[in-house]
Amino acid sequence: MEHPLSPAAHAVAIGDDVVFLQVARDAYLCLPGAAGRLRLSPDGASVAVDDSALLGPLRDAGLLAGPEAGAGGLSGAGAGA
């Protein structure tokens, strides 16, 4: 199932890794090896999450849009790296 990214979030797959960026918060999150568990849409506006264990943390970090999305945001540059 695809989930839209928050308007404030951007994502890119680099090799086997997926990197999320929140420009307004000057924060990023790198998920090493996650490209096999997350698929970004061609336009970068949504992500399909194959690993349900990742869905909650992505929502809690405010990376996904929707009514259940968290307002927390990433904790700072390099968060989770």
C-alpha positions in Angstrom: 0.0 0.0 0.0 1.3 3.4 -0.9 1.4 6.2 1.7 1.8 9.9 0.7 4.8 11.7 2.0 4.2 14.8 4.2 4.5 18.0 2.1 7.5 18.9 4.2 9.3 15.6 3.5 11.4 14.4 0.6 12.9 11.0 0.0 15.4 9.4 -2.3 16.8 5.9 -2.8 20.6 5.8 -3.1 21.8 2.3 -3.8 20.3 0.1 -1.1 19.6 3.0 1.2 16.6 5.3 1.6 17.2 8.9 2.8 14.4 11.2 4.0 14.9 14.9 4.3 12.9 17.6 6.2 14.3 20.9 4.9 12.4 23.1 7.3 13.8 21.2 10.3 17.3 20.8 8.7 17.1 17.1 9.5 17.6 13.9 7.6 17.1 10.2 8.2 19.1 7.5 6.4 17.7 3.9 6.5 20.6 1.7 5.4 19.5 -1.2 3.3 15.8 -0.1 3.3 15.4 0.1 -0.5 14.2 -3.5 -0.5 11.5 -2.7 2.1 10.4 0.8 0.9 9.6 1.7 -2.7 9.4 5.4 -3.7 6.9 6.4 -6.3 8.4 7.7 -9.6 7.3 11.3 -8.7 8.7 11.0 -5.1 5.3 11.9 -3.6 4.6 8.6 -1.9 6.2 5.5 -0.5 5.1 1.9 -0.5 6.1 0.2 2.8 6.7 -3.5 2.6 7.9 -3.8 6.2 5.1 -2.9 8.6 7.6 -2.4 11.4 8.8 0.8 9.5 5.3 2.3 9.0 4.8 3.5 12.6 8.2 5.2 13.0 7.8 6.9 9.6 4.4 8.3 10.7 5.7 9.3 14.2 8.5 11.2 12.6 6.1 13.2 10.5 7.4 11.8 7.2 4.0 10.5 6.0 0.9 12.6 5.4 -2.5 11.7 6.7 -4.7 12.0 9.8 -2.5 9.5 11.7 0.8 11.2 10.9 2.9 12.4 13.8 4.0 15.9 14.3 7.3 14.9 15.8 9.6 15.3 12.9 13.2 14.0 12.8 15.4 14.7 15.8 18.2 16.4 13.9 20.8 16.1 11.2 21.9 12.6 10.9 19.0 11.2 12.9 19.2 7.5 12.7 22.3 7.4 10.6 
